[in-house]
């Protein structure tokens, strides 16, 4: 089965293991697609929400005394 990426149009080739599958598929362009496949037929597809790539805030204490 081939699924067209909603972001770039690349045809993502899936083998028979994905005939009954629900979850994320990653395209070569880096886009994450949420898909639902039942009995080898695509039932739903949407772009997955991107993960936040912000670094965690520093735990440095503001205004702390230094010696």
C-alpha positions as CSV (number, residue, x, y, z in Angstrom):
1,X,0.0,0.0,0.0
2,X,1.2,3.5,-0.8
3,X,0.1,6.6,1.1
4,X,0.8,10.1,-0.2
5,X,2.4,12.4,2.4
6,X,0.1,15.3,3.2
7,X,3.1,17.6,3.6
8,X,5.3,16.9,0.6
9,X,3.3,14.4,-1.6
10,X,5.9,11.6,-1.4
11,X,4.4,8.1,-1.7
12,X,5.2,6.3,1.5
13,X,5.3,2.5,0.7
14,X,3.9,0.3,3.5
15,X,4.1,-3.5,3.4
16,X,1.4,-6.0,4.4
17,X,2.2,-5.6,8.1
18,X,0.3,-2.4,8.0
19,X,-3.0,-3.9,6.7
20,X,-4.5,-3.4,10.2
21,X,-2.7,-0.5,11.8
22,X,-3.5,2.7,13.7
23,X,-0.8,5.1,14.6
24,X,2.0,7.4,13.4
25,X,3.9,7.0,10.1
26,X,6.9,9.2,9.4
27,X,7.7,10.4,5.9
28,X,11.1,11.0,4.5
29,X,10.5,14.8,4.7
30,X,10.1,14.5,8.5
31,X,6.3,14.9,8.6
32,X,4.4,12.7,11.0
33,X,1.1,11.3,9.7
34,X,-1.6,9.7,11.9
35,X,-3.2,6.9,10.0
36,X,-5.9,4.3,10.5
37,X,-5.8,1.3,8.1
38,X,-8.3,-1.5,8.3
39,X,-8.2,-4.6,6.1
40,X,-5.6,-3.0,3.8
41,X,-7.8,0.1,3.2
42,X,-6.9,3.6,4.4
43,X,-9.8,4.8,6.6
44,X,-8.3,8.0,8.1
45,X,-5.2,10.2,7.7
46,X,-4.2,13.5,9.2
47,X,-1.0,15.4,10.1
48,X,0.1,14.6,13.6
49,X,0.7,17.5,16.1
50,X,4.4,18.5,16.1
51,X,6.3,17.8,19.2
52,X,7.6,20.9,21.0
53,X,11.3,21.3,20.3
54,X,11.9,24.0,23.0
55,X,14.7,23.2,25.5
56,X,13.6,22.9,29.1
57,X,14.1,26.1,31.1
58,X,17.2,26.3,33.2
59,X,16.8,25.7,36.9
60,X,19.2,28.5,37.7
61,X,18.1,30.5,40.7
62,X,17.4,34.1,39.8
63,X,18.8,36.6,42.3
64,X,20.8,34.0,44.3
65,X,23.7,35.3,46.2
66,X,27.2,34.3,45.0
67,X,30.3,34.1,47.0
